[in-house]
Amino acid sequence: MFINFWYPVIRSAELGTTPQRVRILSHNFVVFRDAQGKPAVLSDTCVHRGGSLSGGKCKDDGTVQCPYHGWRFNRDGQCTRIPSLGINAKIPTRARVDAYPVEERYGIVHAFLGDLPEAERPPIMPIFEADDPNWRSHSISFEVPYHYERSIENGLDPAHNEYVHTTHGHQGERESEYKVNELEPSQDNPWGYGFMHTYDAPPLRNGVLRFSRRKGGKMQAGSGTYGPNQMWTHINISPTKSMRQYLFEAPIDERHTRVFLVTYRNIVFFKGGLLSKLNNWLDRKVTVRNLFVASQDITVVKQLQPVLTPPSTARELMMPADRIIAQYREKLDEFEVKGWRIDMERIKRDYERGNVIYAIPSPARRESKGWVLESIPLVAAADPGKVAHLVTG
C-alpha cells in the first residue's frame, strides 16, 4: 500500500454533519461536513489521550469534538478548544491532528493521503464523460474480501472473462475457437497503462442492455489504471452504444478493499416526459448487473493464493494476455522507488505490541515539526536496479 495518492473516502450522498469513521491503508480517519457543508478528512486519533474523533460529534463552529475530553478540531486539524484549560485559553501548537486535502468529485469524497505539495500530487482519475450531457451516470460502493492489488489486476485481465462472466464469454465451451486477441495500448499516462481488445461475446438473452446487443459477436473492451488504486473500463456494446466504468478503490487493509464504482452510459431515454422515468429504472437494472458481475469476480478472486501479490512475476507463469498486469506491477515498483510504499511488516509488528499508533503524514508535516503522533514507517526508497530484478525474477 502507498501514500501520496488520492483515495475514495465516502459517497457524497452518505456524508453529513455526523462524523463517520473510515478505515483506509490500515488506519482510521474521521470524515464529516463542516458548518459550510464542505467535507473534511482528519486522522481519527485525538492527540490528547487517543480518543476516536469519529465517536464524537460536530459542533456549530464546524469542528469535530472528541468524545473523551471534549477537545475540538477544525477542518485543518488545528485544536480550537481544550475545555480543561477554560474559556479563551491558549492552545498548545502541538495540539493538532493530520488533515488531508479533499476533493468532492463524481459523487465521491476523495482525500489525498500523503504529504506531497499540491503541484507534485498525482491526479484523481479524470472522467471525460462527466461534462457530456449525452452520458448518464450513477454510482455504488461495496466491499470485497481481498487485497486491492488483486482487485485491480482482475480488472486488467482480459483472459478471465471467458470463464468467469456469463455475460462476457462462452464459459470455455468453444475451445477450438477461443483465444485472447492482441492487446492494443490505450490511454497510457504517467501513472499507469491501459489496453483495448476485441473479443467474441455471447448475446445478452435476459440482459437489460439486450436491445443494444441482441446478437453475439465481436465486441471491444479494455481497462487501464491511474496510480495504484484507480481503474477505468470501457465497454463498446455496439458501434453506437457504450458503457464506461470507473473504479476508485480504498484499501481497508491487506485483506479487505472498499470499491467505489461510477458507471456512465450513453444509453439514455428521453430526458423529458414520462419516458424519462425509465432512466431511473435502467440505473437500477445496471446496478443489479454490475453487482452480479462483481459477485462472480469475488467468488474466484477471494480464493487466490497467495493472498497478496507475489514479490516477483517469476513466481507466476505470465502469458501475453497478462502484459498490462505486468506493467501495473512495474508501475507499483516505480512508486516504491519514490519511497511511497508503506512498511506494513513493521506496522504489524509495532501494532501487535499495542502501545503505539501512527498517522498517515499530511502536507502540513512538511511545513512544521513537533507532531505528537509519528508518521507511518515507509519502505526505504528502493534501488531501481533491485526493482528491475524483482520484476523479471
Order of alpha helices (4+ residues) and beta strands (2+ residues): beta-beta-beta-beta-beta-beta-beta-beta-beta-beta-beta-alpha-alpha-beta-beta-beta-beta-beta-beta-alpha-alpha-alpha-beta-beta-alpha
